[in-house]
Amino acid sequence: MRRSDLEITDTADILAVIERCDVFRLALALDNHPYIVPMNFGYEYTDGRLTLYCHCAKEGKKLDIIRANPNVCFEMDSNHKLITGKNACDYTMNYESVIGFGQVSLCDDISAKEHALHLLMQKYSPDKHFSFTRMQLDSVVVLKLLVDSFTGKRHL
């Protein structure tokens, strides 16, 4: 990272940033053509490994690309605030962000899908418990992003 003074080095602090983010952007590539899509997500950090989960329709461009190239990048950010100044070059933006790399796979196991969807719902409605019917679980594709590396950055 070029600006080491802005780097977040504590994993617990980076996880707190992830918790504050509402959306992550999944960056895919096929045949030297990038494709990025914003998605809702759930996550877990277990045994030193970050895993992100999201869901999507059972067909489409995103799945076509993932099947051909499961290597991805992701980005998420929060706490945006414009800082103004007297001159244009005095303007800046406060933010927190996380960027990482990994591989995406499809969760085919029904219990893995259910676990992932519980994590996703827990992120957005932590005080509620949801159940899923078999028909609901069968109607979506759950993506599992095993993160190889990630960094956090903060300008506040």
N, C-alpha and C positions, 0 to 999 in steps of 0.2 A: 504494500500500500504506500503510495507516494506521500500522503500526509499522515505520518505516524502519530502526530499530535492529535488527530481526530479519531484514531483507531480505538475501538472498544476491544479490550483484550480479555476481559473476564467473561467466561462462558455464561454464568448466571445473569450477567448484565445484558448479554446478547439475547438470551432467552426472554428477558423482560421486554426487550424491544420487539421481539417476535410476537409476544403476547399483546402488545399495543397495536400491532398492524392488523388491518381488516382484510387486506387483499394481498396476494403475492402474484408476481408476474412470472409465468413459466416461459422460458425462452428455449425454442427448439430450432433445429436446422436440418435441412435436407437439400442435397445437391447444391451446396453453397448459397442457399436461400434461407434467411432467418425468418422465424415466425414467433411472435410473442402473444401471449394471451393472459389477461388478468383472471384470477380465480380465487374463490373462497377456499379456506384450507383448515385443516386440523394438523396437529403435530404432537410428537413425543420425543423426549430426549432420554434414552435408556442406554446404560452402559457406555456412556461417552459417544453415542451415535444419535444424530438428529435425523428424524424421518418426518417428512411432510406427506399429507394425504389430501387428495381432492377428488371430486367426482365429475363425471361428464356423461354425455349421451353415448350410446353404444356404437355410434359411427360418426365419422367426420374427419376433417383435415388433421386435427390434433392427433387423433389415434393413428392415422395413416403415417404421420411423421414419426411418432414414437415407435411404431412397429419397425420402421426402417432404421431409426437412429435413436436409441434410448438415452443418449448422453445429452444432458440439459444444463442450463444455468437458470437461476432464479434470483429475483430481487423483490424486496418489500421495504416500505418506508412509512414513517409516521412523524408526528409532532412537527408539522410544517408551520412555519411562521415567517412571514416576510419582514425583513429588517430594512427600513428605509434609511436614506441618508440625504445629504445636501446635493451630492452629485450622483450621477448614474452609477459610477464605479464604486460608490459607497454602499450600494444596495447589496444585500446577501439574503440567504434563506437559512433559517434554522431547520434541522431535520435529524432524524435517526434512520439508519438503513442497515439492512443485512443483505449480503450477496453471497451466493454459494453455487457449488457445482455438484452434480451427481448423476445417477441413472434412475430412470423411471421404469417401473414395471406395472403390469395390470394385476390387481388382486382377484384371483379366480376363486379362492376358497371363501365360502359363504361366511364363516366366522371371522376371517380377516377383513372382509368387506364391512361386516357389522361393527367390528372394533374401530375401523377407520371412520365410519360414519358417526359413531358415538363421539370420537375425538373432535370431529368437525363440528358437531352440534354443541359439544361442551364448550368449544371456543366462543361461540356466538350466544349461547344460552346456558351459562354455567350453573344456574339454579334449577334447571329442569332435567328430567330424565326422559328419553325418548325410546320407543321400541319401533322395530321395523318388521314388516311382514316379509315373508319370502318373496312375494310378488314385487315389493318395493326394492328389495335387495337385488333381485334379478333384472330390474328395469334400468339399472345404472352401471356404469363402469367406474370402479374405484382405482385411482392411480396412486402408487406408492413411490415416493421419491426418496431413495436412500442417498443422503447427503455425504459426499466425500470430504468436502471442505467448505467452510463459510467464514466470513469476516463481518464485523460490525463497524459502523462509522457513525460519529455523532458530531454535529455542529450546533450547539445550543448556547 
